[in-house]
Amino acid sequence: MLVFSQKSKLTTYLTFQTSEHMTIGFVPTMGALHSGHMSLIKNALKNNTITVVSIFVNPTQFNNSDDLKKYPRTLEKDIEKIKKISDKVIVFAPSVEDIYDKSVKSVSFDFDGIENQMEGKHRPGHFDGVGTIVKKLFEIVKPNNAYFGEKDFQQLQIINKMVAKENLKVNIIGCKILRESNGLAMSSRNERLSKETREKAAMI
Ligand code: PAF
């Protein structure tokens, strides 16, 4: 399985591998992969010639440095999990420097106010960070189709808004929520819950 850690190498590889009739399916993630991610990857594999999965914990979408520090980072395990599905998936796991160079900052987007509702109300700047990294990744991978979980409903609306406003040539495909046996939506952050809070969270 190919794993790239530099955007220039990935871009060169994709330029030589793709032709007009091929499609690139892209699944952006922050790692700590679970079955929800796996279903996005399977969807991309089924419907595209090439599938790229990015694993990058994006610092600009965290408005709390402790949260960023504690975010689970499990790259080796993630690669093993992907390999079990298909060794044809291309993994892109860059460093912060490779993506942001010396300026680890968000671009300011106009999402028509969606960014100030719900989650955005409690995480100022979060969706600018999401828009910034997703746009950067789209520029690197140049996908035809990009897959996002419907679990992050607001994020999905933000991405759709960005794609429409910036006239980006990519289809955004929202994929169904996958749940644990107690009903809790699968999420990388569930790893940070204790047994007790994981049970309680199922009420949501
Ligand atoms: O949903 C996520 O995991 C992240 O917000 C994303 C889309 C990969 C951007 O960092």
Residues whose N, C-alpha, C, O or C-beta is under 5 A from the ligand:
A	BS01	PAF	P28 T29 M30 F56 N58 V130 I133
